[in-house]
């Protein structure tokens, strides 16, 4: 259960940072953009900032909370076995 709580905390941390990164990148681009069609550039900067924020924060969170130590394959197998047992009980 502690692993699941850690993974959920990491997901919440990452999603918050993605939004902040996207908005801050868009604000920076809006402030310094001298292009007349700046709305297109700002939409791209919002998407780019969100993508960068997601990638960067995912890596930081993985190392900060040591999620790289989790065996995800074993967790998936365990979940699949649980799901099969649960499904057989209903049939």
Secondary structure, DSSP 8 states (H G I E B T S, - for coil): -HHHHHHHHHHHHHHHHHHHHHHHHHHHHHHH---TTHHHHHHHHHHHHHHHHHHHHHHHHHHHTTGGGS-HHHHHHHHHHHHHHHHHHH-
